[in-house]
Amino acid sequence: MKIRKISLFSETIFAEAGENSEQVIVRVAAAGIIANPFSGRFVRDLSELFELGGELGTGLMEQALPHLPNPAVSYGKAALVGVNGDLEHGHALLHPKLGKAMREPIGGGEALIPSAAKVGAAGATLDVPLGHKDDAWSFAHFDAMPVCVPDSPRPDEIMMVVALADGGRPNARVGTERMVK
């Protein structure tokens, strides 16, 4: 794997909608920018990217977790593929090996890890979806963390991001009670 760089992001949210949050929420994300081994060509067997996703995910989690002051409650993953790659390259990084790399260091995770992938130019914003790690129906934890690395991904690269949060949306007023019938 050819890693060009890793970028870290952290945000601490104290208030929303003009009101202090009942809980201070911390979100962290780690973005790894790697060379896309399949850039510019169609390849059916993307299993090399499965392995890279797990390996890169382990390293990104090691970078992100020390910046989260409380246990992870929400998680998410996303990939931004440079314009010489294709959408499936991002999904091959995100599935099927990255989940284990994210769940093990946080002590589990019963719910699916929300994910997104897209193709874009360097500097595009990637909205990393977040959801509760154990309760897929916790509406108050449906969220997203925007991540942007101004010079990434270059056309022959992929930016993969893991994101964690120690709470749901600040001052959530939608989804505090189950809305499923």
Stockholm file with secondary structure:
# STOCKHOLM 1.0

chainA/1-181         MKIRKISLFSETIFAEAGENSEQVIVRVAAAGIIANPFSGRFVRDLSELFELGGELGTGLMEQALPHLPNPAVSYGKAALVGVNGDLEHGHALLHPKLGKAMREPIGGGEALIPSAAKVGAAGATLDVPLGHKDDAWSFAHFDAMPVCVPDSPRPDEIMMVVALADGGRPNARVGTERMVK
#=GR chainA/1-181 SS CCEEEEEEEEEEEEEETTEEEEEEEEEEEEEEEEECTTTTSCCSCCHHHHHHHHHHHHHHHHHHGGGCSSCCCEEEEEEEECTTSCHHHHHHHHSSSHHHHHHHHHTCCCSCCCEEEEECCTTCCEEEEEEESSCTTCGGGCEEEEECCTTCSCTTEEEEEEEEESSSSTTCCSSSSCCCC
#=GC SS_cons         CCEEEEEEEEEEEEEETTEEEEEEEEEEEEEEEEECTTTTSCCSCCHHHHHHHHHHHHHHHHHHGGGCSSCCCEEEEEEEECTTSCHHHHHHHHSSSHHHHHHHHHTCCCSCCCEEEEECCTTCCEEEEEEESSCTTCGGGCEEEEECCTTCSCTTEEEEEEEEESSSSTTCCSSSSCCCC
//
